[in-house]
Amino acid sequence: MLLSLSQSANSATIGAMRIGPLALQSSLFLSPLAGYTNLPFRLVIREIGGVGLCTTDLVNARSLLEKKPKALQLIETRPADSPLAVQLFGAVPEEMRDAAQFLEAAGVHAIDINMGCPVRKICRVGGGSAMMAELRKTGALVRGMVDAVKTPVTAKMRLGWDDQNLTAPELARVLETAGVSAIFVHGRTREQGFGGAVNLQGIRRVVQAVRTIPVIGNGDVTTPPAAKKMLDETECAGVSIGRGAFYDPWIFRRTLEYLGRDSSDAPALPDAPADGLPPEPAFAERVRVMCRHLDLMVEVFGEERGCRMFRKVAPWYSRRFGPCHEFNRRAVCISTRAQFHQALEHYTRWRRQFTDERGDLLQRFQPAPLASSFMRNEPAAAARGAIPVPRGPVETW
Ligand SMILES: Cc1cc2nc3c(=O)[nH]c(=O)nc-3n(C[C@H](O)[C@H](O)[C@H](O)COP(=O)(O)O)c2cc1C
C-alpha cells in the first residue's frame, strides 16, 4: 500500500512511520481488544485499508511457551494479516524473554508488552498495570526481552495507577533506556477504567518525556476529527484505535483521507465533501463487510463456533444501520450462516419503512455519531454519546 501526500490544511501529520527497524505505511494502529481483535477482524480491517499495524489480543507468555491451544490460536495469522504485533503479558522475566524469542522465530513483526491491563488476576502476579508501579523491575524485564530479539519490542500502558501516581512519563523514559521501539499510551489511569475523559495533556507529557522513540496516543478515538485532535494536542506520532474500530472498521481509511492522505490500493470512496470529512459507508457497504467478517469467522473458527462468536459482533455493525432491534434480536441467536442470512433478509425488508425510495435512511432515523470524551466540552453530552465498552473475557479493562 502506498500513501500519497496531498495538499491539506490540517496540521496533524499522519502517514508512513517506523517502529525501530519496522517500516509502517500508516501511523494508525489497531489496539488489542481481548476477545475481539482476532484474525477475522484484523483481516476485515486490513481489507478496508488505512491501518499501519494490528495487534493481537493479549497472550499469556507462559501459555505460549507451554503451547496451550488457546494461546496458539490467539497468534494464528496468515500473510494478509501483516504487519502484525503480538501482545504478551507476564511478569516472569525469563518467560517474557523466551516468549519473545518464540514469537520472533514465528515471524511476528513486533512484540508488545501489556502494562495497562487493570484486571486483578493479572496485576496480582505483577503483570499488566502493576508494571507501571515497579519501574526498576519493569525496566530490567524489558531489557531482557530487547536483548534477546531483533524484532522491535513495544509497550502499552495507561497514564498511571491513579491521579496521584501518573507514572507514565517516568516509565516511558525507563523503557526507552531499556530499548523499546515505541510506546502506546491510553490516556486514562488504571483507576479510571473507562470512565471520565481521556487526558490529552497526560499523553502529551509522555510524548515530551522520551527522546527519540514514537509515542502513540490511544483512547476514545471514534471519528477522524477525534484522531486529528489527539495528534494535534499531544503531538503523538500516531493514533491507536480499539473500540472505535469495532464500531467503525472504516475509521482508519476515513482518517487517512480526512488528514489529507489516501491509501492507493483501497477501492475508492465517493469524493470527500468540502468539510473534508469522508462520507460514511452506505448500508450496502456495511452489510457487505459484515458478511465478509462472518465468512472469515466461519473459515477460521468453524461454522458453529464462528457464528456463536459473531453474535456479539453483529450488533456493533448494526449500531449504524438506523433502527436495528429487529436485526439484533435474531442475530444474537444464530448458530449457522444460513440463519444469519435469513435474519439479514428479514431485517432488510423490515428496514424499508425507515428509508426513502433510494434506500437511504430518512434523516430522522439516522444515528448520531459517537462522541469521544475529549471532543465535547459538556461532560453530560459526552457521556450520552460515549462509546460503549464491549463485554469481553474480562469485565473491566
Ligand atoms: C473488551 C476490551 C478488551 C481489551 N483488551 C486489551 C488487551 O488485550 N490488551 C491491551 O493492552 N488493552 C486491551 N484493552 C484496552 C484497549 O486496547 C484500549 O487501550 C482501550 O479500549 C482504549 O482505547 P479505545 O477507546 O480506542 O477502545 C481492551 C479494551 C476492551 C474494551
The ligand as an ORCA input file, in Angstrom:
! r2SCAN-3c Opt
* xyz 0 1
  C     -13.088     -5.615     25.662
  C     -11.739     -4.983     25.754
  C     -10.609     -5.758     25.680
  C      -9.339     -5.167     25.764
  N      -8.236     -5.958     25.661
  C      -7.000     -5.411     25.746
  C      -5.825     -6.223     25.633
  O      -5.886     -7.430     25.397
  N      -4.620     -5.607     25.769
  C      -4.495     -4.252     25.999
  O      -3.387     -3.740     26.107
  N      -5.587     -3.474     26.065
  C      -6.828     -4.017     25.948
  N      -7.924     -3.213     26.003
  C      -7.725     -1.753     26.023
  C      -7.699     -1.201     24.589
  O      -6.616     -1.702     23.854
  C      -7.631      0.329     24.577
  O      -6.462      0.746     25.237
  C      -8.829      0.957     25.239
  O     -10.026      0.306     24.842
  C      -8.931      2.446     24.903
  O      -8.942      2.631     23.520
  P     -10.319      2.780     22.680
  O     -11.118      3.861     23.353
  O      -9.846      3.145     21.307
  O     -11.028      1.463     22.751
  C      -9.201     -3.774     25.924
  C     -10.349     -2.991     25.975
  C     -11.605     -3.565     25.900
  C     -12.815     -2.694     25.941
*
